[in-house]
Amino acid sequence: ATERTLSIIKPDATKRNLTGKINAKFEDAGLRIIAQKRIQLTQEQAGKFYDVHRERPFFGELTEFMASGPVVVQVLEGEGAIAKNREVMGATNPADAAAGTIRAEFAESVGENSVHGSDAPETAKEEIAFFFSGLELVG
Ligand code: CMP
């Protein structure tokens, strides 16, 4: 089925001017970017987005990093988009990411791992609504 997923190009990647190279990976995999904006998050907003990780030891590091520079938030659409996006991103830790994936090619560490993608249909819906109104999604 056609799905939508929320993707974030993280500060380590925007700082290194990798937005276009990462978008090319999505498009080459058949994902369509149907919404996209470059924004600067506050640490508080990053904390709200990553609320499920609030009790994890890396929460402070994660939210500080996500507020350390611009991010590009985007909605990707396509057949099985959630799983496809996760495939294109590669494993969370770049050391475990398959060759050719975004994280294998660009990520610097498990924290500074260049991209985020929703992990399931319900979280995709919530994460898309966190950043976008329905009018901003142009499929
Ligand atoms: P993401 O898919 O954005 O969802 C949560 C993020 O937490 C994850 O990617 C990682 O970037 C980050 N993360 C997971 N484990 C660690 C860790 N041990 N140290 C720092 N950040 C982490």
Backbone and ligand atoms as CSV (ligand in chain L), in Angstrom:
chain,resi,resn,atom,element,x,y,z
A,1,ALA,N,N,0.845,-1.213,0.000
A,1,ALA,CA,C,0.000,0.000,0.000
A,1,ALA,C,C,0.867,1.245,0.000
A,2,THR,N,N,0.303,2.335,-0.530
A,2,THR,CA,C,1.014,3.619,-0.487
A,2,THR,C,C,0.995,4.121,0.947
A,3,GLU,N,N,2.174,4.479,1.433
A,3,GLU,CA,C,2.304,4.975,2.803
A,3,GLU,C,C,3.019,6.311,2.797
A,4,ARG,N,N,2.942,6.983,3.961
A,4,ARG,CA,C,3.715,8.202,4.187
A,4,ARG,C,C,4.525,8.021,5.461
A,5,THR,N,N,5.726,8.561,5.454
A,5,THR,CA,C,6.579,8.464,6.639
A,5,THR,C,C,7.273,9.794,6.875
A,6,LEU,N,N,7.616,10.049,8.136
A,6,LEU,CA,C,8.293,11.294,8.481
A,6,LEU,C,C,9.798,11.030,8.484
A,7,SER,N,N,10.517,11.883,7.797
A,7,SER,CA,C,11.971,11.795,7.728
A,7,SER,C,C,12.568,13.096,8.248
A,8,ILE,N,N,13.687,12.984,8.946
A,8,ILE,CA,C,14.429,14.187,9.368
A,8,ILE,C,C,15.885,14.044,8.928
A,9,ILE,N,N,16.369,15.035,8.206
A,9,ILE,CA,C,17.799,15.129,7.921
A,9,ILE,C,C,18.405,15.921,9.078
A,10,LYS,N,N,19.294,15.269,9.830
A,10,LYS,CA,C,19.754,15.797,11.114
A,10,LYS,C,C,20.889,16.828,10.965
A,11,PRO,N,N,21.183,17.572,12.048
A,11,PRO,CA,C,22.177,18.659,11.972
A,11,PRO,C,C,23.556,18.243,11.457
A,12,ASP,N,N,24.012,17.033,11.762
A,12,ASP,CA,C,25.350,16.648,11.271
A,12,ASP,C,C,25.372,16.649,9.747
A,13,ALA,N,N,24.227,16.301,9.142
A,13,ALA,CA,C,24.148,16.224,7.674
A,13,ALA,C,C,23.892,17.600,7.050
A,14,THR,N,N,23.012,18.411,7.657
A,14,THR,CA,C,22.778,19.743,7.074
A,14,THR,C,C,24.055,20.581,7.152
A,15,LYS,N,N,24.815,20.422,8.254
A,15,LYS,CA,C,26.075,21.179,8.407
A,15,LYS,C,C,27.064,20.830,7.314
A,16,ARG,N,N,27.055,19.566,6.887
A,16,ARG,CA,C,28.006,19.126,5.855
A,16,ARG,C,C,27.429,19.264,4.447
A,17,ASN,N,N,26.280,19.957,4.332
A,17,ASN,CA,C,25.687,20.273,3.022
A,17,ASN,C,C,25.270,19.004,2.262
A,18,LEU,N,N,24.704,18.040,3.000
A,18,LEU,CA,C,24.379,16.738,2.396
A,18,LEU,C,C,22.894,16.574,2.065
A,19,THR,N,N,22.098,17.632,2.194
A,19,THR,CA,C,20.648,17.490,1.973
A,19,THR,C,C,20.332,16.910,0.593
A,20,GLY,N,N,20.958,17.439,-0.425
A,20,GLY,CA,C,20.672,16.982,-1.794
A,20,GLY,C,C,21.098,15.533,-2.021
A,21,LYS,N,N,22.273,15.174,-1.496
A,21,LYS,CA,C,22.754,13.795,-1.667
A,21,LYS,C,C,21.833,12.804,-0.961
A,22,ILE,N,N,21.328,13.187,0.210
A,22,ILE,CA,C,20.413,12.312,0.948
A,22,ILE,C,C,19.065,12.239,0.226
A,23,ASN,N,N,18.572,13.383,-0.238
A,23,ASN,CA,C,17.305,13.361,-0.988
A,23,ASN,C,C,17.412,12.500,-2.246
A,24,ALA,N,N,18.558,12.517,-2.897
A,24,ALA,CA,C,18.747,11.682,-4.096
A,24,ALA,C,C,18.612,10.201,-3.741
A,25,LYS,N,N,19.105,9.800,-2.566
A,25,LYS,CA,C,18.966,8.399,-2.125
A,25,LYS,C,C,17.488,8.027,-1.976
A,26,PHE,N,N,16.698,8.940,-1.383
A,26,PHE,CA,C,15.270,8.668,-1.225
A,26,PHE,C,C,14.605,8.549,-2.596
A,27,GLU,N,N,14.876,9.510,-3.469
A,27,GLU,CA,C,14.217,9.526,-4.775
A,27,GLU,C,C,14.648,8.331,-5.627
A,28,ASP,N,N,15.910,7.967,-5.548
A,28,ASP,CA,C,16.390,6.804,-6.315
A,28,ASP,C,C,15.705,5.518,-5.850
A,29,ALA,N,N,15.263,5.485,-4.588
A,29,ALA,CA,C,14.576,4.305,-4.045
A,29,ALA,C,C,13.080,4.337,-4.353
A,30,GLY,N,N,12.614,5.375,-5.039
A,30,GLY,CA,C,11.202,5.453,-5.404
A,30,GLY,C,C,10.333,6.194,-4.404
A,31,LEU,N,N,10.970,6.835,-3.425
A,31,LEU,CA,C,10.209,7.635,-2.456
A,31,LEU,C,C,10.041,9.054,-3.000
A,32,ARG,N,N,8.841,9.606,-2.836
A,32,ARG,CA,C,8.569,10.981,-3.284
A,32,ARG,C,C,8.563,11.903,-2.079
A,33,ILE,N,N,9.253,13.039,-2.194
A,33,ILE,CA,C,9.259,14.044,-1.123
A,33,ILE,C,C,8.031,14.924,-1.349
A,34,ILE,N,N,6.976,14.690,-0.549
A,34,ILE,CA,C,5.714,15.416,-0.782
A,34,ILE,C,C,5.551,16.612,0.151
A,35,ALA,N,N,6.507,16.797,1.069
A,35,ALA,CA,C,6.546,17.988,1.925
A,35,ALA,C,C,7.962,18.085,2.463
A,36,GLN,N,N,8.440,19.322,2.635
A,36,GLN,CA,C,9.812,19.482,3.124
A,36,GLN,C,C,10.025,20.895,3.644
A,37,LYS,N,N,10.645,21.018,4.810
A,37,LYS,CA,C,11.052,22.353,5.283
A,37,LYS,C,C,12.295,22.255,6.164
A,38,ARG,N,N,13.099,23.320,6.075
A,38,ARG,CA,C,14.326,23.404,6.884
A,38,ARG,C,C,14.010,24.286,8.073
A,39,ILE,N,N,14.222,23.748,9.279
A,39,ILE,CA,C,13.857,24.474,10.490
A,39,ILE,C,C,14.954,24.319,11.543
A,40,GLN,N,N,14.916,25.198,12.524
A,40,GLN,CA,C,15.826,25.113,13.676
A,40,GLN,C,C,14.978,24.752,14.888
A,41,LEU,N,N,15.204,23.595,15.483
A,41,LEU,CA,C,14.456,23.169,16.659
A,41,LEU,C,C,15.088,23.749,17.922
A,42,THR,N,N,14.270,24.028,18.929
A,42,THR,CA,C,14.802,24.272,20.269
A,42,THR,C,C,14.999,22.901,20.916
A,43,GLN,N,N,15.785,22.872,21.996
A,43,GLN,CA,C,15.999,21.599,22.687
A,43,GLN,C,C,14.665,21.093,23.262
A,44,GLU,N,N,13.816,22.015,23.673
A,44,GLU,CA,C,12.508,21.628,24.222
A,44,GLU,C,C,11.636,20.962,23.153
A,45,GLN,N,N,11.627,21.539,21.953
A,45,GLN,CA,C,10.860,20.923,20.849
A,45,GLN,C,C,11.416,19.555,20.492
A,46,ALA,N,N,12.744,19.447,20.471
A,46,ALA,CA,C,13.364,18.147,20.172
A,46,ALA,C,C,12.961,17.127,21.234
A,47,GLY,N,N,12.890,17.567,22.484
A,47,GLY,CA,C,12.487,16.690,23.575
A,47,GLY,C,C,11.053,16.218,23.428
A,48,LYS,N,N,10.196,17.105,22.972
A,48,LYS,CA,C,8.794,16.740,22.754
A,48,LYS,C,C,8.693,15.700,21.632
A,49,PHE,N,N,9.467,15.912,20.567
A,49,PHE,CA,C,9.442,14.970,19.449
A,49,PHE,C,C,9.945,13.588,19.888
A,50,TYR,N,N,11.008,13.570,20.676
A,50,TYR,CA,C,11.630,12.306,21.113
A,50,TYR,C,C,11.161,11.906,22.514
A,51,ASP,N,N,9.947,12.275,22.870
A,51,ASP,CA,C,9.437,12.036,24.223
A,51,ASP,C,C,9.553,10.575,24.675
A,52,VAL,N,N,9.389,9.616,23.754
A,52,VAL,CA,C,9.467,8.192,24.148
A,52,VAL,C,C,10.859,7.823,24.665
A,53,HIS,N,N,11.860,8.646,24.333
A,53,HIS,CA,C,13.234,8.347,24.768
A,53,HIS,C,C,13.638,9.129,26.024
A,54,ARG,N,N,12.666,9.820,26.646
A,54,ARG,CA,C,12.970,10.738,27.757
A,54,ARG,C,C,13.759,10.086,28.892
A,55,GLU,N,N,13.495,8.816,29.172
A,55,GLU,CA,C,14.180,8.149,30.286
A,55,GLU,C,C,15.500,7.489,29.877
A,56,ARG,N,N,15.827,7.545,28.585
A,56,ARG,CA,C,17.074,6.907,28.138
A,56,ARG,C,C,18.288,7.745,28.542
A,57,PRO,N,N,19.422,7.075,28.765
A,57,PRO,CA,C,20.627,7.807,29.195
A,57,PRO,C,C,21.111,8.822,28.153
A,58,PHE,N,N,20.774,8.587,26.869
A,58,PHE,CA,C,21.271,9.488,25.823
A,58,PHE,C,C,20.302,10.623,25.488
A,59,PHE,N,N,19.199,10.763,26.265
A,59,PHE,CA,C,18.173,11.755,25.919
A,59,PHE,C,C,18.729,13.185,25.847
A,60,GLY,N,N,19.546,13.569,26.828
A,60,GLY,CA,C,20.096,14.920,26.845
A,60,GLY,C,C,20.992,15.186,25.650
A,61,GLU,N,N,21.837,14.219,25.382
A,61,GLU,CA,C,22.754,14.300,24.233
A,61,GLU,C,C,21.961,14.383,22.914
A,62,LEU,N,N,20.922,13.552,22.829
A,62,LEU,CA,C,20.099,13.495,21.611
A,62,LEU,C,C,19.398,14.828,21.357
A,63,THR,N,N,18.771,15.400,22.394
A,63,THR,CA,C,18.008,16.631,22.183
A,63,THR,C,C,18.940,17.822,21.974
A,64,GLU,N,N,20.091,17.827,22.645
A,64,GLU,CA,C,21.072,18.897,22.443
A,64,GLU,C,C,21.576,18.867,20.999
A,65,PHE,N,N,21.877,17.663,20.520
A,65,PHE,CA,C,22.336,17.505,19.138
A,65,PHE,C,C,21.267,17.955,18.135
A,66,MET,N,N,20.021,17.549,18.358
A,66,MET,CA,C,18.963,17.876,17.391
A,66,MET,C,C,18.670,19.376,17.330
A,67,ALA,N,N,19.073,20.106,18.407
A,67,ALA,CA,C,18.890,21.559,18.433
A,67,ALA,C,C,20.179,22.298,18.066
A,68,SER,N,N,21.216,21.565,17.672
A,68,SER,CA,C,22.534,22.171,17.451
A,68,SER,C,C,22.693,22.824,16.085
A,69,GLY,N,N,21.696,22.673,15.226
A,69,GLY,CA,C,21.776,23.256,13.890
A,69,GLY,C,C,20.489,22.968,13.152
A,70,PRO,N,N,20.406,23.414,11.889
A,70,PRO,CA,C,19.181,23.198,11.130
A,70,PRO,C,C,18.895,21.707,10.899
A,71,VAL,N,N,17.619,21.390,10.833
A,71,VAL,CA,C,17.189,20.064,10.380
A,71,VAL,C,C,16.261,20.273,9.186
A,72,VAL,N,N,16.172,19.261,8.328
A,72,VAL,CA,C,15.194,19.284,7.240
A,72,VAL,C,C,14.166,18.203,7.555
A,73,VAL,N,N,12.933,18.642,7.825
A,73,VAL,CA,C,11.861,17.681,8.091
A,73,VAL,C,C,11.087,17.479,6.793
A,74,GLN,N,N,10.722,16.238,6.549
A,74,GLN,CA,C,10.101,15.948,5.259
A,74,GLN,C,C,9.140,14.759,5.369
A,75,VAL,N,N,8.199,14.716,4.451
A,75,VAL,CA,C,7.293,13.576,4.370
A,75,VAL,C,C,7.600,12.844,3.074
A,76,LEU,N,N,7.875,11.554,3.206
A,76,LEU,CA,C,8.180,10.701,2.056
A,76,LEU,C,C,6.978,9.811,1.793
A,77,GLU,N,N,6.611,9.687,0.536
A,77,GLU,CA,C,5.458,8.874,0.152
A,77,GLU,C,C,5.881,7.827,-0.860
A,78,GLY,N,N,5.277,6.648,-0.734
A,78,GLY,CA,C,5.550,5.594,-1.715
A,78,GLY,C,C,5.016,4.263,-1.238
A,79,GLU,N,N,5.134,3.278,-2.101
A,79,GLU,CA,C,4.748,1.908,-1.777
A,79,GLU,C,C,5.600,1.419,-0.602
A,80,GLY,N,N,4.970,1.051,0.495
A,80,GLY,CA,C,5.708,0.568,1.667
A,80,GLY,C,C,6.752,1.561,2.152
A,81,ALA,N,N,6.400,2.842,2.145
A,81,ALA,CA,C,7.384,3.910,2.397
A,81,ALA,C,C,8.100,3.786,3.749
A,82,ILE,N,N,7.414,3.288,4.766
A,82,ILE,CA,C,8.031,3.238,6.100
A,82,ILE,C,C,9.219,2.263,6.092
A,83,ALA,N,N,8.979,1.055,5.600
A,83,ALA,CA,C,10.053,0.051,5.547
A,83,ALA,C,C,11.116,0.438,4.527
A,84,LYS,N,N,10.663,0.984,3.384
A,84,LYS,CA,C,11.620,1.367,2.341
A,84,LYS,C,C,12.572,2.440,2.849
A,85,ASN,N,N,12.020,3.416,3.552
A,85,ASN,CA,C,12.864,4.479,4.101
A,85,ASN,C,C,13.872,3.904,5.096
A,86,ARG,N,N,13.419,2.964,5.932
A,86,ARG,CA,C,14.329,2.375,6.922
A,86,ARG,C,C,15.456,1.591,6.234
A,87,GLU,N,N,15.097,0.977,5.114
A,87,GLU,CA,C,16.103,0.250,4.327
A,87,GLU,C,C,17.153,1.215,3.763
A,88,VAL,N,N,16.675,2.317,3.202
A,88,VAL,CA,C,17.580,3.299,2.598
A,88,VAL,C,C,18.457,3.972,3.658
A,89,MET,N,N,17.906,4.172,4.869
A,89,MET,CA,C,18.688,4.790,5.954
A,89,MET,C,C,19.792,3.862,6.439
A,90,GLY,N,N,19.502,2.565,6.561
A,90,GLY,CA,C,20.452,1.618,7.154
A,90,GLY,C,C,20.311,1.600,8.675
A,91,ALA,N,N,21.075,0.729,9.329
A,91,ALA,CA,C,20.971,0.548,10.783
A,91,ALA,C,C,21.300,1.839,11.527
A,92,THR,N,N,20.674,2.009,12.711
A,92,THR,CA,C,20.868,3.210,13.546
A,92,THR,C,C,22.342,3.520,13.765
A,93,ASN,N,N,23.108,2.475,14.100
A,93,ASN,CA,C,24.555,2.644,14.298
A,93,ASN,C,C,25.259,2.465,12.951
A,94,PRO,N,N,25.927,3.510,12.458
A,94,PRO,CA,C,26.561,3.405,11.135
A,94,PRO,C,C,27.536,2.229,11.022
A,95,ALA,N,N,28.081,1.785,12.158
A,95,ALA,CA,C,29.000,0.640,12.139
A,95,ALA,C,C,28.276,-0.636,11.695
A,96,ASP,N,N,26.954,-0.670,11.883
A,96,ASP,CA,C,26.158,-1.845,11.507
A,96,ASP,C,C,25.394,-1.643,10.203
A,97,ALA,N,N,25.496,-0.472,9.605
A,97,ALA,CA,C,24.672,-0.150,8.433
A,97,ALA,C,C,25.232,-0.788,7.160
A,98,ALA,N,N,24.335,-1.343,6.349
A,98,ALA,CA,C,24.737,-2.000,5.096
A,98,ALA,C,C,25.343,-0.995,4.120
A,99,ALA,N,N,26.257,-1.487,3.307
A,99,ALA,CA,C,26.915,-0.651,2.295
A,99,ALA,C,C,25.876,0.009,1.397
A,100,GLY,N,N,26.120,1.259,1.051
A,100,GLY,CA,C,25.226,1.978,0.148
A,100,GLY,C,C,24.104,2.711,0.844
A,101,THR,N,N,23.859,2.404,2.121
A,101,THR,CA,C,22.800,3.103,2.851
A,101,THR,C,C,23.289,4.497,3.267
A,102,ILE,N,N,22.328,5.361,3.592
A,102,ILE,CA,C,22.659,6.735,3.990
A,102,ILE,C,C,23.587,6.736,5.200
A,103,ARG,N,N,23.249,5.917,6.210
A,103,ARG,CA,C,24.072,5.947,7.424
A,103,ARG,C,C,25.454,5.351,7.187
A,104,ALA,N,N,25.561,4.332,6.338
A,104,ALA,CA,C,26.886,3.779,6.026
A,104,ALA,C,C,27.738,4.841,5.344
A,105,GLU,N,N,27.122,5.608,4.447
A,105,GLU,CA,C,27.908,6.574,3.665
A,105,GLU,C,C,28.172,7.875,4.407
A,106,PHE,N,N,27.202,8.323,5.235
A,106,PHE,CA,C,27.293,9.684,5.752
A,106,PHE,C,C,27.331,9.818,7.264
A,107,ALA,N,N,26.790,8.854,8.018
A,107,ALA,CA,C,26.653,9.053,9.461
A,107,ALA,C,C,28.015,9.035,10.147
A,108,GLU,N,N,28.097,9.795,11.259
A,108,GLU,CA,C,29.367,9.933,11.975
A,108,GLU,C,C,29.426,9.064,13.224
A,109,SER,N,N,28.251,8.765,13.812
A,109,SER,CA,C,28.190,7.956,15.035
A,109,SER,C,C,26.739,7.563,15.258
A,110,VAL,N,N,26.486,6.752,16.313
A,110,VAL,CA,C,25.108,6.327,16.586
A,110,VAL,C,C,24.221,7.523,16.924
A,111,GLY,N,N,24.791,8.562,17.504
A,111,GLY,CA,C,24.028,9.767,17.828
A,111,GLY,C,C,23.922,10.683,16.621
A,112,GLU,N,N,25.053,10.962,16.001
A,112,GLU,CA,C,25.074,11.863,14.836
A,112,GLU,C,C,24.940,11.003,13.589
A,113,ASN,N,N,23.721,10.492,13.397
A,113,ASN,CA,C,23.524,9.474,12.358
A,113,ASN,C,C,22.717,9.959,11.156
A,114,SER,N,N,22.775,11.265,10.924
A,114,SER,CA,C,22.356,11.900,9.663
A,114,SER,C,C,20.859,11.937,9.364
A,115,VAL,N,N,20.122,10.891,9.734
A,115,VAL,CA,C,18.695,10.839,9.396
A,115,VAL,C,C,17.881,10.157,10.498
A,116,HIS,N,N,16.606,10.540,10.555
A,116,HIS,CA,C,15.614,9.834,11.376
A,116,HIS,C,C,14.477,9.408,10.453
A,117,GLY,N,N,13.876,8.273,10.710
A,117,GLY,CA,C,12.673,7.861,9.984
A,117,GLY,C,C,11.702,7.188,10.922
A,118,SER,N,N,10.401,7.407,10.695
A,118,SER,CA,C,9.366,6.774,11.530
A,118,SER,C,C,9.508,5.258,11.465
A,119,ASP,N,N,9.111,4.592,12.582
A,119,ASP,CA,C,9.320,3.144,12.644
A,119,ASP,C,C,8.059,2.312,12.423
A,120,ALA,N,N,6.892,2.934,12.350
A,120,ALA,CA,C,5.642,2.174,12.195
A,120,ALA,C,C,4.533,3.125,11.745
A,121,PRO,N,N,3.437,2.602,11.182
A,121,PRO,CA,C,2.364,3.467,10.678
A,121,PRO,C,C,1.810,4.449,11.718
A,122,GLU,N,N,1.601,3.981,12.947
A,122,GLU,CA,C,1.026,4.864,13.968
A,122,GLU,C,C,1.986,5.998,14.325
A,123,THR,N,N,3.291,5.677,14.473
A,123,THR,CA,C,4.259,6.733,14.795
A,123,THR,C,C,4.455,7.660,13.593
A,124,ALA,N,N,4.376,7.121,12.385
A,124,ALA,CA,C,4.498,7.970,11.190
A,124,ALA,C,C,3.410,9.030,11.201
A,125,LYS,N,N,2.193,8.610,11.497
A,125,LYS,CA,C,1.068,9.533,11.536
A,125,LYS,C,C,1.295,10.629,12.579
A,126,GLU,N,N,1.718,10.225,13.760
A,126,GLU,CA,C,1.969,11.192,14.848
A,126,GLU,C,C,3.119,12.125,14.501
A,127,GLU,N,N,4.198,11.553,13.945
A,127,GLU,CA,C,5.376,12.371,13.655
A,127,GLU,C,C,5.125,13.341,12.506
A,128,ILE,N,N,4.348,12.934,11.508
A,128,ILE,CA,C,3.995,13.849,10.412
A,128,ILE,C,C,3.172,15.008,10.972
A,129,ALA,N,N,2.195,14.686,11.818
A,129,ALA,CA,C,1.329,15.731,12.399
A,129,ALA,C,C,2.107,16.659,13.334
A,130,PHE,N,N,3.214,16.179,13.898
A,130,PHE,CA,C,4.051,17.012,14.773
A,130,PHE,C,C,4.616,18.205,13.991
A,131,PHE,N,N,4.965,17.989,12.730
A,131,PHE,CA,C,5.637,19.033,11.939
A,131,PHE,C,C,4.793,19.662,10.832
A,132,PHE,N,N,3.763,18.956,10.343
A,132,PHE,CA,C,3.064,19.426,9.152
A,132,PHE,C,C,1.550,19.453,9.349
A,133,SER,N,N,0.909,20.433,8.705
A,133,SER,CA,C,-0.546,20.434,8.598
A,133,SER,C,C,-0.911,19.693,7.309
A,134,GLY,N,N,-2.121,19.227,7.225
A,134,GLY,CA,C,-2.576,18.501,6.035
A,134,GLY,C,C,-2.366,19.281,4.748
A,135,LEU,N,N,-2.539,20.607,4.824
A,135,LEU,CA,C,-2.405,21.456,3.633
A,135,LEU,C,C,-0.981,21.482,3.087
A,136,GLU,N,N,-0.015,21.148,3.930
A,136,GLU,CA,C,1.395,21.174,3.499
A,136,GLU,C,C,1.835,19.900,2.815
A,137,LEU,N,N,0.985,18.881,2.820
A,137,LEU,CA,C,1.341,17.607,2.187
A,137,LEU,C,C,0.767,17.604,0.780
A,138,VAL,N,N,1.665,17.644,-0.205
A,138,VAL,CA,C,1.216,17.770,-1.585
A,138,VAL,C,C,1.703,16.563,-2.373
A,139,GLY,N,N,0.867,15.548,-2.424
A,139,GLY,CA,C,1.252,14.290,-3.052
A,139,GLY,C,C,1.095,14.302,-4.560
L,1,CMP,P1,P,16.528,8.052,15.672
L,1,CMP,O1,O,15.999,7.111,14.667
L,1,CMP,O2,O,16.446,9.495,15.362
L,1,CMP,O3,O,15.751,7.789,17.048
L,1,CMP,C1,C,16.355,7.994,18.313
L,1,CMP,C2,C,17.791,8.364,18.221
L,1,CMP,O4,O,18.530,8.235,19.384
L,1,CMP,C3,C,18.479,7.436,17.243
L,1,CMP,O5,O,18.060,7.702,15.943
L,1,CMP,C4,C,19.938,7.725,17.540
L,1,CMP,O6,O,20.462,8.751,16.747
L,1,CMP,C5,C,19.882,8.165,18.990
L,1,CMP,N1,N,20.600,7.188,19.793
L,1,CMP,C6,C,20.328,5.901,19.939
L,1,CMP,N2,N,21.236,5.318,20.757
L,1,CMP,C7,C,22.090,6.294,21.118
L,1,CMP,C8,C,23.231,6.324,21.957
L,1,CMP,N3,N,23.680,5.234,22.569
L,1,CMP,N4,N,23.866,7.509,22.107
L,1,CMP,C9,C,23.407,8.630,21.489
L,1,CMP,N5,N,22.316,8.651,20.695
L,1,CMP,C10,C,21.677,7.496,20.518
